[in-house]
Amino acid sequence: MFENIEFLNKELFWFLLLLPIAIAWYVLKHNKQSAELKISSLEGFKTTSSFWSKFKHVLFALRILALALLITALARPRTVDVSTKTKTTKGIDIVMAIDVSASMLAKDLRPNRLEALKEVAADFIDGRPNDRIGLVEYAGEAYTKTPITTDKSIVQRSLRDIKYNTIIEGGTAIGMGLATSVNRLKDSRAKSKVIILLTDGVNNSGFIDPKIASELAVEYGIKVYTIGLGTNGMALSPRSINPNGTFRYSRQQVEIDEKLLEEIADATGGQYFRATNNQKLAEIYKEINKLEKTEIEEKKYYNYDEKYRPLVLLAGLLLLIEIILRNTIFKSFV
């Protein structure tokens, strides 16, 4: 009943403190108005209690209740219905460039690097409802998995479909992955354009130098966040393929060109991060999510519904009942 009710003049509730004083005064006055007769014995007197003489206190109770209702009405109770309309004023276009080389199947992250990345990236996409997002895959070469779009269901489906395959040439072409991502964003009219480039290796393939690709990003006003994925030291990584098509694993040294990734991030105004486990990877994407905020214009509409009228009417009704009773039934008692 009182949900979402606010009082405009809360300070008027202090007047409720007068009611206990009025009650105390009434009790004191009533006791003084009672006449006393001292006799030696009550034997021979038949004692009776008058119902009407006690019921007359209802008149005072009605008046007190009416005053309480009037004070509450003066405090201006009302409900507030707030409707919100949001409008994106500065959208961000984001391309996630994902390394899908065989080394992404290393098991230093659970269950492997690629699946750990997909899980974290899915949460990141869900957290950007007002932005356009695209996906780029790269290994020894690069191609666009999904152009930038606002349809998150398409992006999520494409992300789930990403897996290691032998169709893409082997190797790690960081320059190709970055250049393809830049190509997807160069014609964007968004206020902010961002590439999240993730790799677990060194640039050893492709015909585009990563530094040239980073210069293209700078030219088109694109910020690049780079992530080096892989634990420090040795990692259980694919070494060869068994006759049945499964991978044979062995412990191998993790090699990430951190200097190159730092240079790309610094040149474009982004940041470099190193993810050595699942938790760190999730924290990195949360940090990027905080750094790249989409500005949203929010308008709130307030609809006030005054609730004092029923209280005033009820108080008036109680006072009317008191007046009628005082001048009819209790006329000879009061």
C-alpha positions in Angstrom: 0.0 0.0 0.0 2.8 2.4 0.9 5.2 1.3 -1.8 6.8 4.1 -3.8 5.1 6.7 -1.7 7.0 9.9 -0.8 6.1 12.8 1.4 6.7 16.3 0.1 6.5 18.1 3.5 8.0 15.5 5.9 8.7 18.2 8.5 4.9 18.5 9.2 5.0 15.1 10.9 6.4 16.8 13.9 2.9 18.0 14.7 2.0 14.4 15.4 3.8 14.9 18.7 1.0 17.1 19.8 -1.5 14.2 19.7 -0.1 12.4 22.8 -0.2 15.7 24.7 -3.8 16.2 23.7 -4.6 12.6 24.9 -2.9 13.2 28.2 -4.8 16.5 28.6 -8.1 14.7 27.9 -7.5 12.0 30.4 -6.5 14.5 33.1 -9.5 16.7 32.4 -11.8 13.7 32.5 -10.5 12.6 35.9 -11.0 16.1 37.3 -14.6 16.3 36.0 -15.5 13.1 37.9 -17.3 14.0 41.2 -16.2 12.2 44.3 -18.5 11.2 47.2 -17.1 9.6 50.4 -19.3 7.3 52.4 -18.6 4.6 55.0 -20.1 1.7 53.0 -21.4 0.8 49.6 -23.7 -1.8 51.0 -27.3 -1.2 49.9 -26.1 0.5 46.6 -26.5 -1.4 43.4 -23.5 -0.7 41.2 -24.1 -0.5 37.4 -21.8 0.6 34.6 -23.2 2.8 31.9 -22.2 1.7 28.4 -22.9 5.1 26.9 -20.8 6.9 29.5 -17.8 4.9 28.5 -18.6 4.9 24.8 -18.6 8.7 24.7 -14.7 8.5 24.6 -15.1 7.4 21.0 -15.9 11.0 20.2 -12.5 12.1 21.3 -10.8 9.2 19.5 -12.6 10.2 16.3 -11.3 13.7 16.6 -7.7 12.6 17.3 -7.8 10.2 14.4 -9.1 13.0 12.1 -6.3 15.3 13.2 -3.7 12.6 12.5 -5.1 12.1 9.0 -5.1 15.9 8.4 -1.5 16.2 9.4 -0.6 13.2 7.2 -2.5 14.9 4.3 -0.6 18.2 4.9 2.7 16.2 4.5 1.6 15.7 0.9 1.9 11.9 0.3 2.3 11.1 -3.4 3.5 8.3 -5.6 6.2 8.8 -8.3 6.2 7.0 -11.6 9.6 7.4 -13.3 10.0 6.5 -16.9 13.4 6.6 -18.5 14.3 7.1 -22.1 17.9 6.6 -23.2 19.8 7.6 -26.3 23.3 6.7 -27.2 25.2 9.9 -28.0 28.6 8.4 -28.6 28.7 4.9 -29.9 31.9 2.8 -30.1 32.8 0.5 -32.9 35.0 -2.4 -31.7 36.8 -5.2 -33.7 38.1 -8.1 -31.8 41.1 -9.7 -33.6 41.6 -13.2 -32.4 44.6 -15.4 -32.9 43.5 -18.9 -34.0 46.9 -20.5 -34.5 47.6 -24.0 -33.2 49.3 -22.6 -30.1 46.0 -21.2 -29.0 45.1 -24.8 -28.0 47.8 -24.8 -25.3 46.4 -25.9 -21.9 47.9 -23.3 -19.6 44.5 -21.8 -19.5 41.4 -23.9 -18.8 40.4 -25.8 -20.9 42.7 -24.2 -23.4 43.6 -20.6 -24.4 41.1 -20.4 -27.3 38.1 -21.6 -25.3 39.0 -19.5 -22.3 39.2 -16.4 -24.6 35.8 -17.2 -26.2 34.1 -17.4 -22.8 35.5 -14.1 -21.6 34.9 -12.4 -25.0 31.2 -13.5 -24.9 30.8 -11.7 -21.5 32.5 -8.6 -22.9 30.1 -8.6 -25.9 27.1 -8.9 -23.7 28.3 -5.9 -21.7 28.4 -3.6 -24.7 24.7 -3.4 -25.8 25.0 0.0 -27.3 28.1 -0.6 -29.5 28.8 -2.3 -32.8 31.2 -5.2 -32.6 33.0 -7.2 -35.3 35.3 -10.3 -35.3 38.5 -11.0 -37.2 40.4 -14.3 -37.2 44.0 -14.6 -38.0 46.8 -17.2 -38.0 49.2 -17.2 -41.0 46.6 -15.0 -42.8 43.6 -13.1 -41.7 39.9 -12.7 -42.6 36.8 -11.1 -41.3 34.6 -13.5 -39.4 31.8 -10.9 -38.7 31.6 -7.3 -39.9 30.8 -4.7 -37.2 27.2 -5.0 -36.3 24.7 -4.1 -33.5 23.2 -7.6 -33.7 24.9 -9.3 -30.7 23.3 -12.6 -31.5 25.2 -12.8 -34.8 28.4 -11.8 -33.1 27.9 -14.4 -30.3 27.1 -17.2 -32.8 30.2 -16.3 -34.8 32.3 -16.3 -31.7 31.1 -19.8 -30.7 32.0 -21.0 -34.2 35.6 -19.9 -33.9 38.0 -22.8 -33.6 41.3 -24.0 -34.8 41.3 -25.3 -38.4 43.7 -26.2 -41.1 42.0 -24.0 -43.7 43.9 -20.9 -42.5 47.6 -21.0 -43.2 49.7 -21.8 -40.1 51.7 -19.2 -38.3 50.9 -16.0 -36.5 50.5 -12.9 -38.8 49.9 -10.1 -36.3 50.3 -7.5 -39.0 47.7 -9.1 -41.2 45.3 -9.5 -38.3 45.7 -5.8 -37.3 45.5 -4.6 -40.9 42.3 -6.5 -41.6 40.8 -5.1 -38.4 41.8 -1.6 -39.4 40.1 -2.2 -42.8 36.9 -3.0 -41.1 36.9 0.2 -39.1 38.5 2.8 -41.5 35.1 3.9 -42.9 33.3 3.9 -39.6 31.6 7.2 -38.5 31.6 6.2 -34.8 33.0 8.7 -32.3 35.4 6.1 -31.1 37.0 3.1 -32.9 38.8 0.4 -31.0 40.6 -2.8 -31.9 41.3 -5.5 -29.2 44.1 -7.6 -30.6 45.0 -10.9 -28.9 47.9 -13.2 -29.6 50.0 -15.8 -27.9 53.0 -15.7 -30.1 55.3 -13.7 -32.3 54.8 -12.2 -35.8 56.2 -14.9 -38.1 53.8 -14.9 -41.1 52.0 -12.5 -43.4 53.2 -9.8 -45.8 52.2 -6.8 -43.7 54.5 -5.5 -41.1 52.7 -5.0 -37.7 54.3 -1.5 -37.4 52.9 -0.5 -40.8 49.5 -1.8 -39.7 49.7 0.3 -36.5 50.5 3.4 -38.5 47.4 2.8 -40.5 45.4 2.5 -37.2 46.8 5.9 -36.1 45.9 7.5 -39.5 42.3 6.4 -39.1 42.1 7.4 -35.4 41.8 3.8 -34.2 42.9 2.8 -30.7 44.4 -0.6 -30.2 44.4 -2.6 -27.0 46.8 -5.6 -27.2 46.7 -8.7 -25.1 49.5 -11.2 -24.8 48.0 -14.6 -23.8 50.0 -17.3 -22.1 51.5 -18.3 -18.8 55.1 -17.4 -17.9 57.6 -20.1 -18.7 56.5 -23.5 -20.1 53.1 -24.5 -21.3 51.5 -27.7 -22.5 51.2 -27.0 -26.2 50.4 -28.9 -29.4 53.6 -30.3 -31.0 52.4 -32.5 -33.8 49.2 -34.3 -35.1 48.6 -38.0 -34.5 47.4 -40.2 -37.4 43.9 -40.1 -36.0 43.9 -36.3 -36.2 44.3 -35.5 -32.5 47.2 -33.4 -31.2 50.3 -34.6 -29.4 51.2 -32.3 -26.6 54.5 -31.4 -25.0 55.8 -28.7 -22.7 57.1 -25.8 -24.7 58.5 -22.4 -24.0 55.9 -19.6 -24.2 57.1 -16.9 -26.7 55.2 -13.6 -26.9 56.6 -10.5 -28.6 55.6 -8.2 -25.7 57.8 -5.4 -27.0 55.9 -5.4 -30.3 52.5 -5.5 -28.6 53.5 -2.6 -26.3 54.7 -0.5 -29.3 51.4 -1.1 -31.1 49.4 -0.1 -28.1 51.5 3.0 -27.3 51.5 4.2 -30.9 47.7 4.1 -31.1 46.8 5.4 -27.7 45.8 2.0 -26.3 47.3 -0.3 -23.6 49.1 -3.6 -23.5 48.0 -6.3 -21.1 49.4 -9.7 -20.3 47.0 -12.6 -19.4 48.7 -15.5 -17.7 45.5 -17.3 -16.5 41.8 -17.3 -16.8 41.2 -14.9 -14.0 43.7 -12.4 -15.4 42.2 -12.6 -18.8 38.7 -11.9 -17.4 40.1 -8.9 -15.5 41.7 -7.5 -18.6 38.5 -7.5 -20.6 36.7 -5.9 -17.6 39.4 -3.2 -17.5 39.0 -2.5 -21.2 35.2 -2.3 -20.7 35.8 0.4 -18.1 38.2 2.3 -20.2 35.9 2.4 -23.3 32.7 4.0 -21.9 29.8 4.7 -24.3 28.2 8.0 -23.5 24.4 7.7 -23.1 21.9 10.5 -22.8 19.2 9.7 -20.3 15.9 11.5 -19.9 13.7 10.8 -17.0 10.0 11.7 -16.9 8.3 12.0 -13.5 4.5 11.5 -13.0 3.3 12.5 -9.6 0.0 11.1 -8.2 -1.2 13.0 -5.1 -2.6 10.8 -2.3 -3.7 13.5 0.2 -7.3 13.8 -1.0 -8.6 10.5 0.3 -7.0 11.4 3.7 -8.8 14.7 3.8 -12.1 13.2 2.9 -11.7 10.5 5.5 -10.8 13.0 8.2 -13.8 15.1 7.2 -16.0 12.1 7.5 -14.7 11.2 11.0 -15.3 14.8 12.2 -18.8 14.7 10.7 -19.6 11.5 12.5 -18.3 13.0 15.8 -20.6 16.1 15.3 -23.6 14.0 14.6 -23.0 11.7 17.6 -22.3 14.6 19.9 -25.6 16.3 18.9 -27.8 13.2 18.9 -26.9 10.1 20.9 -24.5 11.7 23.3 -26.2 15.1 23.6 -27.3 14.4 27.2 -24.0 12.9 28.2 -21.4 15.4 26.8 
